[in-house]
Amino acid sequence: MVKITDEPIDPAQVYQLISANCAGSVVLHYAVVKPQKGVGGTTCHIDYAAKDDAEGELRAIADELTGTFPLTDALLIRRTGRLGVGEIISLVAAGSPNSEDAFEACKLAIRRFKKMKCVVKNEVCG
């Protein structure tokens, strides 16, 4: 499952979205806005916008994960809108019969998220 949303990602509900009934391991990774110091000061918030086919780009990442690793399920969620420090930007979840593949799938997805072209980031510092 892939999803682009402007709604907050609820950690309590995420586990219900991934098919865990055949998995021996489910790995979840949340990326959050951090108060990074930059040229313009410390991050106040980040504006994320989806353009073109962002959901298609997420689907391609999910297909790569399931084609590379023996996963029972993969879940990818990206937020859009204005996110403050501490808010969840994205979620990667992978279910697999073994933990090594679940962890490696999450690591690959995180690398791919950082290179997404259909989600534009504008960091605002104060």
Summary of the structure (lengths in Angstrom):
residues: 126
radius of gyration: 14.9
end to end distance: 36.2
largest distance: 47.9
contacts: 398
relative contact order: 0.31
helix: 30%
strand: 40%
